[in-house]
């Protein structure tokens, strides 16, 4: 009897069982009806600006991003394209004194959850999700990510800024209006730290970036989904999630800050193309995506930013939660092939 | 503004945000209708034994456990109490040669998924889940865990045996008949290895078992749920899951093997009491549980077996999946108090 494969992650000490033997077809996951978040009044729709805390960033139809919630007459801006507001139920919240240098650590097993938790309302149009967004609108969203990343990462008490998106109720989006979230933490998250450690080690041993090596390897292989002037998209070798894919810049860059305009545009196009392909292939599945960025300037040589997209098609159950071993029922090669075909169709 | 707490796990380098500020009430999670797995014909119900692979262990109404699927007349046993069968879609499957010493590692990032994947059918009664099971029946289930643990852990290619249970569709139980699962792996899983490493370090530094210390600390504290002659149940300090609790033996034991009969009975009673309490408090929520056992004899001094129960009341979304930081909206103190009250009511 042939066996499934157990594959190790590129960087992490994490093994995943790839069900090569009884692999499922991507279309097996298509559901007719997806449960939707129920909203009677959407606090993110235009006209309901008073339902959110004051905006920390607003892009207007005319003019650049502004950091004020209200116009010169004291009214909340109405003609906005993107609004960024603090989360009403923040996981992390700002310190009392902005310049506090006091450590957030209270004991070796207890810290204060100091930081920021923001929501980026991606469009005045309730359903303008990236898979269907107009490219100029999606460019605004990416620019808002970069703006907030810049504003938050200069704060003394912030050690990492996580930018992520939950799509669909099953993937944790409790509101259905198109939105992303940003959480700034007072420490470097475990997963990021493990990636930084592994990529630093590779760089010291090989004198090159591990992600640049991964791109070289995947660009000609069976897991490639898309390649264009600036980005490569592929299904990672040891994907933990069925249909998982990564979008990574060809040029070695550690973070989003300072991304040239042309690259922002290509990134918006790439993101839309891939999420549109996923939506068409599996009937708008729930998903999560998260940016992986270098946590410090020191990491710029060995870390390489990328976006990881995790369709939510499986449930992590007792085995995964107790052991840290994951089981993926779609091989990354199958995932890549089906997405590639859908995108180019 | 007061802040949420960030707490570190007893052993792992894992931090969790505990929403002390806007904590949810356990009863907020009660749903009227839970989605059920749809089964037309249940392959685990009596009479359908032919729908499963041959049993590797059967407990009959008369007699002890037997390892044969069929009786002396060649018929499948009918009057069973517990049946253990190989999983039809195994993640890990046995090697071609039972005594193969060949490493399963094919490359440093690829191994064959050699091992076992079994299903323990807990009762002939479709709905005899632990929260409602008769104690003698639940004792059979625990004994079946121990029997299979023993049978699988002596195999040369097995390095760890994970025993777990998924309850409810949302927690990954695709069949609703009461059942548990066992997966034997050719390597020690990441989470277990991290726990072993941390507990070994503590033992070397302090000359005692870290779990024994945790019991001492929790037994008089606000996170205690239940204490009886042999076991302590508490909500761990840095619970990742809302309403999470652990059942741990007072006596220092590294694994389930050799558990005295009286302790098996007390364990069955403790498990039932806690799961019944959870079911009553939150209207039969989905959950996962998993045993954490020492992986080798060498660990018997510093490791201490226990059962971790994870109610499935939250969705791990983009932030958790990208960073490895978890957000728990119910404080362990609240979880313990409400379970304690429900159980003693």
Interface residues (C-beta under 8 A of the other chain):
Chain A: X1 X3 X4 X5 X6 X7 X8 X13 X14 X15 X17 X19 X22 X89 X90 X91 X92 X93 X94 X96 X104 X108 X109 X110 X111 X112 X113 X114 X160 X162 X164 X165 X166 X170 X171 X172 X173 X181 X183 X185 X187 X189 X190 X191 X192 X194 X237 X238 X288 X289 X290 X291 X292 X308 X310 X315 X316 X317 X318 X319 X321 X322 X323 X324 X325 X327
Chain B: X1 X3 X4 X5 X6 X7 X8 X13 X14 X15 X17 X19 X22 X89 X90 X91 X92 X93 X94 X96 X104 X108 X109 X110 X111 X112 X113 X114 X160 X162 X164 X165 X166 X170 X171 X172 X173 X181 X183 X185 X187 X189 X190 X191 X192 X194 X237 X238 X288 X289 X290 X291 X292 X308 X310 X315 X316 X317 X318 X319 X321 X322 X323 X324 X325 X327
